[in-house]
Amino acid sequence: MSEQEQKDGREPRKRVTGVVVSDKANKTIGVRADRRVKHPRYGKYINRHTVYKAHDEREEASMGDTVEIIASRPLSKTKHWRLTKVVKSRSVE
């Protein structure tokens, strides 16, 4: 796959790892990706997050799972990511 990406001159697609915060929609999950950014003036590190809507064709991810998503073509108005794999499942107790 990497050879094909190098042939046509495109960069590799962006990958994000996060936690599933919503799985109520049909074949769609909400993935929260946390990051730390440095405040431009004061230098303190601040926790920020982004919620991405991702396509889950087989509906294999559930709330609390850690997943990896990859950028894709626009699938709907707000959905531009696809689920690639479930990294860690939340243990049901």
C-alpha positions in Angstrom: 0.0 0.0 0.0 2.8 2.4 0.7 4.3 1.8 -2.7 1.1 2.7 -4.4 0.9 6.0 -2.3 4.4 6.9 -3.4 3.7 6.2 -7.1 0.8 8.6 -7.4 2.6 11.3 -5.3 0.0 11.5 -2.5 1.0 11.7 1.1 -0.2 9.0 3.5 -3.6 9.5 5.0 -3.9 10.9 8.5 -4.4 8.5 11.4 -5.9 9.3 14.8 -6.3 7.2 17.9 -9.1 8.0 20.3 -11.9 6.7 22.5 -15.4 6.1 21.3 -17.8 8.5 23.0 -20.9 7.8 20.8 -22.2 4.8 19.0 -25.9 5.6 18.8 -26.1 6.4 15.1 -26.4 3.7 12.4 -22.8 2.8 11.2 -21.4 5.9 12.7 -19.2 6.4 15.8 -18.0 9.5 17.6 -14.3 9.3 18.5 -12.7 11.7 21.0 -9.1 12.5 20.3 -7.2 14.2 23.2 -4.1 16.3 22.7 -2.0 18.7 24.8 -1.1 22.1 23.5 1.1 24.8 24.9 -0.5 28.1 25.7 1.1 30.7 23.3 1.6 33.4 26.0 1.8 31.6 29.4 3.5 28.4 28.3 1.2 26.2 30.4 0.1 22.9 28.7 -3.7 22.7 28.2 -5.7 19.5 27.5 -7.8 19.9 24.3 -10.0 17.4 22.5 -11.8 17.0 19.1 -14.7 14.6 18.4 -14.5 13.0 15.0 -17.4 11.3 13.3 -16.2 8.0 11.7 -17.8 5.4 9.5 -18.1 2.0 11.2 -19.4 -0.4 8.5 -19.6 -3.5 10.6 -20.6 -1.7 13.8 -17.8 -3.4 15.7 -16.8 -0.5 18.0 -18.8 0.3 21.2 -18.7 3.0 23.9 -15.4 3.2 25.7 -13.3 1.3 23.1 -10.0 2.7 22.0 -10.0 2.8 18.2 -7.8 4.0 15.3 -9.4 6.0 12.5 -8.1 7.1 9.1 -9.0 10.1 7.0 -11.2 9.4 3.9 -13.3 11.1 1.3 -16.4 12.9 2.7 -19.1 10.3 3.5 -21.7 12.8 4.7 -21.9 16.4 5.9 -19.9 15.8 9.0 -18.3 12.3 8.5 -14.8 12.3 6.9 -13.1 9.4 8.7 -13.3 5.6 8.6 -12.7 3.0 11.4 -9.5 1.0 10.7 -9.2 -1.1 13.8 -10.3 -1.5 17.4 -7.1 -1.1 19.4 -8.5 -2.0 22.8 -12.0 -3.1 23.8 -13.5 -1.8 27.0 -14.0 -4.7 29.4 -17.7 -5.2 30.3 -18.1 -5.8 34.0 
